[in-house]
Amino acid sequence: MEGDDLKTVTLQIWDTAGQERYQSLGVAFYRGAEACVLVYDITNQRSFENLNIWKQDFLVKANPKNPDHFPFFVFGNKLDKAEERKVPIQRVEEWLQKNNDIPYEETSAIEGANVEKITEGSGAKKFGLTENKKTYKGKQGRCC
């Protein structure tokens, strides 16, 4: 993309870590969202099982016009602890398929591994960001 095809957008990431005390803020956080990123811990089966709850909660609170085609993205975090994996890849793939083939990537926030994939190159295309002629720029760095 070049010239007039480029558009600057603001990417806001709200990490509530699934804490109940933030539940009442959901409507304000989600209103007007154009996509939703769900993150679970690959070493924690319960966090994976919560994906359905988090997805449904988002849809209820965001109330998008077309919920069946709303863009979701899923990240399995803690790739740096892959040897402690509790959620088999096959189970993840089955869930993604049942949920309209949501794009998926595994990351490590600690190591910064694959975090940039949603904003750069083939990752942006995989996640459909270039289809809307939007360019997302992310910051590399450490988290958590």
Residue pairs with C-beta under 8 A, 6 or more apart in sequence:
1 130
1 133
1 135
5 133
6 133
6 135
7 133
7 134
7 135
8 135
9 134
9 135
9 136
11 119
11 136
11 137
11 138
13 37
14 29
16 22
16 25
16 29
18 47
18 50
18 54
22 29
23 57
26 57
26 58
26 61
27 61
27 62
29 61
30 36
30 58
30 61
30 62
31 62
33 58
33 62
33 64
34 71
35 70
35 71
35 72
35 73
36 55
36 58
36 62
36 70
36 71
36 72
36 73
37 72
37 73
37 74
37 75
37 118
38 51
38 54
38 55
38 58
38 72
38 73
38 74
38 75
39 74
39 75
39 76
39 77
40 47
40 48
40 50
40 51
40 74
40 75
40 76
40 77
40 87
41 47
41 48
41 76
41 77
41 78
42 48
42 76
42 77
42 78
42 79
42 81
42 82
42 85
42 86
42 87
42 106
43 78
43 81
43 84
43 85
43 86
43 87
44 86
44 87
45 86
45 87
48 76
48 86
48 87
48 91
48 92
48 95
51 74
51 95
55 72
55 99
59 67
59 70
62 70
64 70
68 100
69 100
71 127
71 128
72 99
72 100
72 102
73 102
73 103
73 104
73 105
73 118
73 127
74 92
74 96
74 102
74 103
74 104
74 105
75 104
75 105
75 106
75 107
76 87
76 92
76 104
76 105
76 106
76 107
77 106
77 107
77 108
77 109
78 84
78 108
78 109
78 110
79 106
79 107
79 108
79 111
79 113
79 114
80 108
80 110
80 111
80 113
92 104
93 104
96 102
96 104
103 126
103 127
103 128
105 114
105 117
105 118
105 123
105 126
106 114
107 113
107 114
107 115
107 117
108 114
108 115
109 115
109 142
109 143
109 144
110 142
110 143
110 144
112 140
112 141
112 142
115 138
115 140
115 143
116 123
116 138
116 140
117 123
117 126
117 127
118 124
118 127
118 129
118 136
118 138
119 129
119 136
119 137
119 138
120 138
124 130
124 135
124 136
129 135
129 136
